[in-house]
Amino acid sequence: QASAYGGMAARILLQPLEENARLLWSRVASTAKSSTKSNTSSKANTVDPLEQSYVTLVKMVLYIGFVFCFIAVNYTSVLLNIMAGRKWGSNPEAANVLSAFCVYTAFLAWNGMTEAFVYAVTTSGSDVGRLGIA
């Protein structure tokens, strides 16, 4: 029950952000590739918009994650009282599970954005396969 409420934030806010970031990065990467093929400009000039958008979006997701980590953790029992009723709000184990899930959501958000970047800028499936541990 508690993890279902924690997962709502990830599904409602973070997943669309991740998908849109992946689309943005794939478009910026393809634009950078086509401009390097047509021009002999330096590589640093073509990577700059991609790097800038990556840093900005990852920072934004980390800030959202920090809100979950530092603020929401302290108010999980209040949230459970409002959303699930007194039975769950007065249960300390449920509040602890939701608190842990808030911290977990921050790491999931960071992982999702970095993963979206990798999938957006790779050119073939073998590139992604080389990144695997196995």
HELIX and SHEET records of a PDB file:
HELIX    1   1 ALA A    2  ALA A    9  1                                   8    
HELIX    2   2 ALA A   10  LEU A   14  3                                   5    
HELIX    3   3 GLN A   15  SER A   38  1                                  24    
HELIX    4   4 LYS A   43  PHE A   70  1                                  28    
HELIX    5   5 ALA A   72  TYR A   75  5                                   4    
HELIX    6   6 THR A   76  ALA A   84  1                                   9    
HELIX    7   7 ARG A   86  GLY A   89  1                                   4    
HELIX    8   8 PRO A   92  VAL A  121  1                                  30    
HELIX    9   9 GLY A  125  LEU A  131  1                                   7    
END                                                                             
